[in-house]
Amino acid sequence: MRKRHPQGRSRLNITPMIDVVFQLLIYFLVATNFALGEQVFRLDLPDRGGASMESDPFVLEEEPLRIIVRSGGRDGETALVSIEGPYPQPNDLAELETFLRNSLEDRGAALFRKDHPVMIVPSPTTRWEHVVGTFNAAVRSGFRSVVFAPPE
């Protein structure tokens, strides 16, 4: 005896729809060009105004204030700092911070701006805490562009 399906229930035959989808897929695969075509882009370079092409864009415009840091004293306990140039030489980190703070242009001395580059140059045997102390002194003084140089 055959089972009958209930009245009102129809079955959906999706085989023709799948055939159409596969035919469209094959059509698009055959019709699509996967190779990248050569393109020509117009390139208008700005006039450099006679500047040489060998100039380095990463060169600082201003000469940085170089602070040399060494560890001295017995067992390297003391931070010895010196400033390159015709500036008073500090004896310790507190004097360095005082000099840097007083030399900013907003303090009236007008030696440096806040964005003037400061380069900290440690010696190869300098203790890390002395280098960080020098960095902190420069930042607490108000300088915003403080960088480390490789040990000399």
Buried (B, 14 or more C-beta within 10 A) or exposed (E): EEEEEEEEEEEEEEEEEEEEEEEEEEEEEEEEEEEEEEEEEEEEEEEEEEEEEEEEEEEEEEEBBBBBBBBBEEEBEBBBBBBEEEBEEBEEBEBBBEBBBEBBEEBEEEBBBEEBBBBBBBBEEBBEEBBBBBBEBBBEBBBEBBEBEEEE
